[in-house]
Amino acid sequence: MLVDRLWPRGVARSRLDIDAWLRDVAPSTSLRRWYAHDPERFFDFAQRYRAELREEPASSALCELRAHLHQGLDVVLLTATRDVEHSAAQVLAEVLRAQP
């Protein structure tokens, strides 16, 4: 499942084999722009992103991800970011692991 708000640059939609593109589970545009992938802001970014995940429309998209997990399906979080350790996908994976 692609969990970025923006489609990855240079990747044709026909070439990416995904089951879903969950834009709403990604950080808001304003949060993404504020963060700008600055590792020094990651702690604050993660806190703000977790707060967004508790609000609509992100909370519904998060429920969709959890539903796949509860069905025993393998869920792969796809992101185009190069620094996965400091990414929204990393925060999302932690949230999914922490709340079954």
C-alpha positions in Angstrom: 0.0 0.0 0.0 1.4 3.3 -1.0 1.2 5.6 2.0 2.5 8.9 0.5 0.3 11.9 -0.3 2.1 12.4 -3.6 2.6 9.9 -6.4 6.3 9.0 -6.6 8.1 11.0 -9.3 9.2 9.2 -12.4 7.1 6.1 -11.6 4.3 5.3 -14.1 1.1 4.2 -12.4 1.0 1.1 -14.6 4.4 0.0 -13.3 3.7 0.1 -9.6 1.8 -3.0 -8.5 -0.1 -1.9 -5.4 -3.4 -2.8 -3.8 -4.2 0.7 -2.6 -3.0 4.3 -2.5 -3.9 5.6 0.9 -3.3 9.3 0.5 -5.4 10.2 3.5 -3.1 8.2 5.9 -0.1 10.4 4.8 0.8 13.6 6.7 -1.1 16.7 5.6 0.4 18.9 3.0 1.1 21.6 5.5 2.8 19.2 7.9 4.8 17.6 5.1 6.0 21.0 3.9 6.9 22.1 7.5 8.9 19.0 8.1 10.7 19.1 4.7 12.5 15.8 5.7 14.7 17.7 8.2 15.9 15.0 10.6 16.3 17.6 13.3 12.5 18.1 13.2 11.6 14.4 13.1 10.6 14.2 16.8 8.2 17.1 16.5 7.0 15.8 13.1 6.2 12.4 14.5 4.2 13.9 17.4 2.2 16.1 15.0 1.7 13.3 12.6 0.4 11.0 15.3 -2.1 13.7 16.2 -3.2 13.9 12.6 -3.7 10.2 12.5 -6.4 10.6 15.3 -8.4 13.0 13.1 -10.4 12.5 9.9 -9.7 11.6 7.2 -6.5 10.0 8.4 -8.2 8.0 11.1 -10.5 6.3 8.6 -7.5 5.4 6.3 -5.7 4.1 9.4 -8.7 1.9 10.2 -8.5 0.5 6.7 -4.9 -0.5 7.2 -5.7 -2.1 10.5 -8.6 -4.0 8.9 -6.1 -5.6 6.5 -3.9 -6.6 9.4 -6.8 -8.0 11.4 -7.7 -10.2 8.4 -4.2 -11.7 8.6 -3.1 -10.1 5.4 0.5 -9.0 4.9 0.7 -5.2 4.7 3.7 -3.5 3.0 3.9 0.2 3.5 5.4 1.7 0.4 7.0 5.2 0.4 9.2 7.0 -2.1 11.3 8.7 0.6 15.0 7.9 0.7 15.4 8.3 4.5 12.9 5.7 5.7 14.2 6.0 9.3 13.0 9.6 9.4 9.8 9.2 7.4 6.0 9.2 7.9 6.1 5.5 6.9 8.3 4.8 9.9 5.9 6.6 12.3 2.9 4.9 10.7 4.5 1.5 11.1 5.1 2.3 14.8 1.5 3.3 15.3 0.3 0.1 13.7 2.5 -2.0 15.8 1.5 -0.2 19.0 -2.2 -0.4 18.6 -3.5 -3.7 17.3 
